[in-house]
Amino acid sequence: MNLLSLVLVNLGRNKRRTILTMLSVMMALFLFCALRGVLDTLQASIKVGSETRLVTRNKISLIFPLPLAYRDRIAGIPGVKDVSYGNWFGGRDPQDEKNFYAQFGVSENYMPTYASDIDIVAYEPPQAGAALPAGADPKLASYALDREGCVVGEQLFKKMKWKLGQKVVVAGTIFPGAWTFNIRAVYRAKNPAMGEQSLFFHWKYLSEKGMGGQGQVGWYVLQLADPRRAGEVTQAVDAIYTNSAAATHTETERAFQAGFVSMYGNVPFLIGVIGLAVVFAILMVA
């Protein structure tokens, strides 16, 4: 009797144990591969970032806001070309709570800030005779003119089987209530690592309905006139607000993305634990 025959005979002695063991190994391998894919996606997102942009957030943590009043003073710092801002919304799909996708309330100049990183691949034209905002991208005109308008990523758009002009309802968690958004445009990321699973809407809508007009933002995006002055601008911004109630921390986009990803928890540790479970299960089979 050769080795293969011996193995087959032993596996057939207790079929129930063999089946359960194989299922446990398959499940462990599936979980490991799935989480490995999630980790690869998160790590890829960290690599996204432009040398021409910096991000300013609250020094304590990203979860604490900054006053909107900071914007004009930051914009006046030498070397800063433009300042946009955004805020995490954190809503959920009322039809399926497990179906997560990110939503952000952003300033009017936020999408133009990332014009070099995305393409608008589908959009609703504005109504005839509508007065477009100065400097507005014609493809985003309908979005700009609609208080409840939004721009969504192409992958999310296809996954949810949405259509242009469709009303989307999101249940607020940080900002309670039912929020209605009208899909006015669809973007495609030029860099796949940037992702196409997000929904962007007007910060003004968020401020008026969810913040009571308090004038707070999650972070500022600083567009630099010269990337070589990034260090100088970083120090200048944080020096202004060192002793303020909401001190700032200015960093590169990559560092900001890394901090954002860290909010998901210690995924690498979890993957390591599952990896050990896989090895243990295989050793048990052997």
C-alpha angles and dihedrals in degrees: 000000000000127000095263092053091049091052093049092049092051092047090054096052093080109018094178093056091045093051094046091048092050091048092051091051092047092049092049092049091048093052092046093051093044094051091042088058091050091050092049090052092050092047091049090053089056090061092058113101143109126234088220093064136066129186125221119199139159110296093226098051143325090251091068116080132228126225116262086226089076091071100078094046093048090048089056095058112110110257096030111115100181140348126215129170144204144188133211111242102188100198128156138219107263090207095053120014091192091058099092126184130157124256126192133187106217140181123257092258096046098093093046088053088064096039091119092055102047141042124212101229099174133020145159114246115234121253115277112272095016114148108238121216113256111275094005119155106249089224090057096041094104090050092048092052096048117080090203095038122127141187118220135193118258095238092051091045092055095040093054092040090231127166133215110271093022119140114236122197119208124185110227120226104173089029104033125219140058111301121199122206130183116216106232102159144011124217132203120205115234088207110051090210089065090069135221100225100099139098120213123196139165117295088210090063090051093047095049098043103029107026102035090238093296093146104232130146135192098224144342125234112212117203109206127218089209122019089208089070094057094109092048093049092046092056093043094053096047093044091060094057101033094115098031125111088251106041116192137230116202119196144154120283091250092054090048091051090050090053091048091051091049088067087073090068133240098325095163090057091050091050090050091054091050090048090056089050090054092051091047092051092050091049090052090054091049 
